Amino acid sequence: MARVCQVTGRKPVTGRKYAIRGIAKKKKGIGLKTTGITTRRFRPNLLKKKLWFAEEKRFISLKLSAQAMRTIDKKGVAAIVRELRKKGVTV
């Protein structure tokens, strides 16, 4: 399964990691130099959660980000399930 939140659609993004050497100028050095640049991935904070869906009297299992769990606390499980089904996601 892909690392994508089912509610918010958050997924990994790419970025860069910099390796820096040297002594800063304010510490009487010649300055900091970038000696290497590598690409990396910033992954979302995903958790697989079982939530009680009261309208159908059953548990539903969703892959959620931490932000999506806050959204569910605010809107409620029923509203989120309605939105997901409108998008065509099977829940």
Beta strands, then each sheet from edge to edge (+ up, - down):
strand 1: 13-21
strand 2: 33-42
strand 3: 46-53
strand 4: 58-65
sheet 1: 1+ 2-
sheet 2: 3+ 4-
end
